[in-house]
């Protein structure tokens, strides 16, 4: 196990990157703690696989360093770094039995046969592969094959970290859930450093202790699932995480309030001034869960027109119009929704973003 | 409408049936017709039963040709398949101009008409004016493919390898390119050696194309005619007379249509049998279906 430190790390697939838009991964620094389960979350093409391949050593970064426990491994191969990686599609050795597949990484490293046997059986037990050990790997189902891919990482007792590149893409939904739980179990038993790349927020939030959200080649926030939900550092985190995502309204600063399309929304004292201090475009962000829908005319509320209600069984998603802007509000299943209603923005839940970054 | 079947469906099969009838069944039945009769001219045919077949099966020279043919095909497979794999493995994998160049160079021998291939090698191998033949002689080796059976054999073999290894290499190259990069990355992470990558990833993934390559090369070499005909004419003596050449000599040279027809049928069955055995062997080996 190792702590992974990235120092001024950046990578571009172009020969001479001029501006930020040329980078697949913009230069940044970050530390991944030893023994923790991380998720790397972001949409397709945001650079998360690039980052993963740099950590594993399949790709040499254009700039910066990768350190494992303080040792510079930037130019070492995956094998020398002692990394294991599980890919999107299960990689198995077709002609071998499940047992031989699991034993393969150990045999390549010249581990004694007795040790190989002991470790293969332990991992097979853990992954519930014991009944299939003598079978040919080729004949198994995709989820069993993916378990073999994971198992080949787990058998190596000294592995520095196991990296997962969207490993559940080809797995059936109900097996996904079971495999993810298996992975959690494995993690709590071995205390491995795990990095799990995914574009599925549910997968990331249920799997990881801490989630790194990536957007356009940069890590915009690293935090626990709760932090990502309650205090998104970037508007992208706001609307990417949560279902529906955060409401974001362009606004102008005012006296103890902000104006959205000329409508004043009261905030905490000083919040608007602090946010406006640096200049730049301001946005008001609030999660649909935190907005309070009330009858029209209540003090401290702004009037809205309800344009749509989606009933999801456990709760309702209300679409409301404020000026020219549209907002989503999550309300309880049994709450009545009048057409002419009012919204309260709880001041401690409303966030202000300046040029996309959290200001207050 | 309560009939459980409808015979009109047969009409749908008719086009294919007619096509196959004209392209395969009718010509084949003509051969069968010849093989059981002695034909002197139009309207002068006599039923001879299995006489031609018996004659063919007891023909010493035919046995020799068959042995030569089997040896030749085995030699071709033993050289071209491993060599083709080796060439494919050492070809560039990117999409640059080098790859295009190698592909074009490899495809060249396949584009040359077979009799031209024979002519090229016939001149190339000549001891007096041929570049290859003269060069070997200059090295002090007494090489002469028109007089020495061993040299004739070697020349025919080398010519076939030159002509057809490209096909195996191109097929294998296609097979190799179809392997997702994740397999190589996983093997790297598992610490696999180059040999292990070949043995456990590349070879199993090339299975499909290798089956096709082996079958194609076997059938084709088993029926080889044009190139040795142009190069050596089957000589010296009968040293490079393979089955199809012997057959042509009988049918066209001596006009023994009955014997030649019987021989053709036997020849056809041999190719069919060998291909079937090869196919079943290759498709079961390495799949774990051994029972």
Contacts between the chains, C-beta under 8 A, distances in Angstrom:
chain1	res1	chain2	res2	distance
A	56	B	189	7.2
A	58	B	185	5.4
A	58	B	188	7.4
A	77	B	188	6.8
A	78	B	185	7.6
A	78	B	188	5.6
A	78	B	189	4.6
A	79	B	188	6.3
A	79	B	189	6.6
A	79	B	191	4.9
A	83	B	189	6.5
A	84	B	189	6.1
A	85	B	185	6.9
A	85	B	186	7.1
A	85	B	189	5.3
A	87	B	182	4.1
A	87	B	185	7.1
A	87	B	186	6.4
A	88	B	182	7.2
A	89	B	180	6.6
A	89	B	182	6.2
A	91	B	182	5.3
A	91	B	183	5.5
A	91	B	186	4.0
A	93	B	200	4.5
A	93	B	201	6.9
A	93	B	204	7.7
A	94	B	200	7.9
A	94	B	204	4.6
A	94	B	205	7.6
A	95	B	200	6.2
A	95	B	204	4.9
A	95	B	286	5.9
A	96	B	200	6.6
A	104	B	190	5.5
A	104	B	192	7.2
A	104	B	200	7.7
A	105	B	189	7.7
A	105	B	190	4.1
A	105	B	191	6.0
A	108	B	190	6.0
A	108	B	191	3.9
A	108	B	192	5.6
A	108	B	193	7.0
A	108	B	196	6.9
A	109	B	191	5.5
A	136	B	288	4.7
A	138	B	288	7.9
A	139	B	288	7.8
A	149	B	186	7.3
A	152	B	186	7.7
A	152	B	190	6.1
